Amino acid sequence: MALAAAIYIVFTVYFYLKPVVPAIEVGSDKFLHLVGFFAGGFLFVILSREEFSKAFRKTFFLFLIVGPVILEFLQVLSPNRQFDILDMVFNYLGWTVPVVIFTFIVRLRTLSKG
């Protein structure tokens, strides 16, 4: 699972910063930001349930916290990319949804046992 988390970070950075060919956009890229970081949130939930070092979990969580901001600002260095605050919003929304759902389920289980 640690390998999956590392691969996730590499692919996220790559697809976030790779140059794009200008084209007429159909639809919005916000869904891709939501789905991409939803996968990160889901991986974080799995990592928090498994026996991984705290340092590794903290590092991955740190990527989820600061990654969207840093990556969005770095896009100005990539051809045909631009800063978009809504991309960051959808990134944060994407990874927080599975984390909030997981936390809610854990709390419900704890309350039902007690």
N, C-alpha and C positions, 0 to 999 in steps of 0.2 A: 504494500500500500504506500510505503514511502516513495517508491519509484514512481508510482502513479501520481503522487503529489508533485514530485519534481518535474515530471513530464508535463503536468498541467501548467505549472509555472512557466516552463520554457515555451510551450505552445501559446499560452496567453500573451506573453511578451512578444513573441514572434508575430502572431496575427494582429496584435494591437499596433505594432510599429512598422509592419511591412508596407512598402509603397503600394499604392493602389492606382489603377488605371482609371482616369476620369471617364465616367459613363453617366448616362441618365439613370437616376435612382428610381427604382420602383419599390415602394414601401419604405420601411424605416429600418435602420441598423440597430435601433434600441432593443428589439427583440433578441438580436444576437448578443448584445451586451448582457441582457437579463439571463439568457440561457447559459452563456459562457461562465458568468460568475455564480449562477445557480449550481453549476457543476462544482465550482470551488467550495461553495458552502456545504454541499453534500459531502465532498471529500473531507472537509473539516469535521463534520459530524462523525464520519467514519473514523477519522484519526483520533478524535476525542474519546471514542468508545474502545479503541484498540490499545494495545500496550506499546505505545511509541513514547520516546523520550519527551519530557516536557519542553526541552529546548527545540525539538523538531516541531512540535505542535505550536509553540509560540512563534517560531519563524514563519510557519505557514499562515498563522493568524495575522501576523504582522504584514505579510504580503497582501492579505485580503483587506487590511485596514489602509495601508499607504499605497498599495499598488494602483488602484484606480486613479488616484490623484497624480502620482508620478507618471504613469503611463499616458494619461491625458495631456499633461504638459509636454512630455517627450514627443508627442505626435507632431509638434511644430517642426521637428527635425526631419520628418518623413515626408517625401513628396506627395502632394495632393491630399494631405491629412490636415485636420484642424482641430483646435480645442473645442469641446462641446460639453458644457456643464451637465446636460441631460444624459450624456453617455455615463458620466460618473454616477448620477442618480440611479440609473438603471443597473450599473455595476453593483452598487451598494444594496439596492433592492434585491438583486439576484442572489447574492450570497447570504443576506440576512433572512430571507424567507425560509430556506431549509433549516437554518439554525434556530429560528423562532419556533417553527413547527416542532422540531426535535425537543427543544426545551419545554414546550407546552406539553408534549406527550409524556416526557419524563416526570414533570410535575403532577400530571394527572395520575400516573401510575403510583407515585409516591403518596398522593392523597388517598387513593383507593386502598392502598395497603395499610394505611394508618388509621 
